[in-house]
């Protein structure tokens, strides 16, 4: 039982590290071929500030 208490955390750490490496292999490396989400405004509109008329002086 003591052996299980020692080996189980080490094995779990190994599994987590292996899953991280596996995820890196599956995901694309560069974001050039990714499409932007629909809710993101175009880059030209991001830097532009519009004046909002307020009823307060």
C-alpha positions as MATLAB code, in Angstrom:
seq = 'XXXXXXXXXXXXXXXXXXXXXXXXXXXXXXXXXXXXXXXXXXXXXXXXXXXXXXXXX';
ca = [
       0.000    0.000    0.000;
       2.874    2.370    0.761;
       4.372    1.561   -2.625;
       1.107    2.588   -4.290;
       1.087    5.866   -2.346;
       4.583    6.638   -3.653;
       4.130    5.525   -7.257;
       0.638    6.856   -7.953;
       1.515   10.600   -7.850;
       4.593    9.996  -10.001;
       2.544    8.063  -12.551;
      -0.159   10.743  -12.574;
       2.470   13.438  -13.188;
       3.833   11.396  -16.086;
       0.358   11.068  -17.595;
      -0.260   14.817  -17.329;
       3.083   15.592  -18.976;
       2.433   13.098  -21.770;
      -1.016   14.561  -22.416;
       0.538   18.021  -22.665;
       3.007   16.790  -25.281;
       0.202   15.032  -27.147;
      -1.840   18.239  -27.182;
       1.120   20.194  -28.593;
       1.414   17.680  -31.416;
      -2.282   17.883  -32.279;
      -2.650   21.664  -32.269;
      -1.277   23.701  -35.182;
       1.984   25.495  -34.442;
       1.275   28.838  -36.107;
      -1.942   30.822  -36.097;
      -1.633   31.934  -39.738;
      -4.132   29.419  -41.043;
      -6.660   30.002  -38.277;
      -9.781   32.035  -38.904;
     -10.801   34.782  -36.514;
     -13.943   34.264  -34.435;
     -17.078   35.977  -35.709;
     -17.364   38.319  -32.711;
     -13.941   39.915  -33.221;
     -14.052   43.297  -34.983;
     -11.765   43.822  -37.978;
      -8.272   45.116  -37.218;
      -8.989   48.485  -38.880;
     -11.856   49.220  -36.485;
      -9.944   48.336  -33.325;
      -7.639   51.372  -33.291;
     -10.352   53.833  -34.278;
     -12.109   55.741  -31.495;
     -15.563   57.119  -32.119;
     -16.985   60.108  -30.287;
     -20.086   59.346  -28.298;
     -22.449   62.242  -27.664;
     -23.512   62.382  -24.059;
     -26.436   64.341  -22.613;
     -24.220   65.262  -19.657;
     -22.082   68.398  -19.991;
];
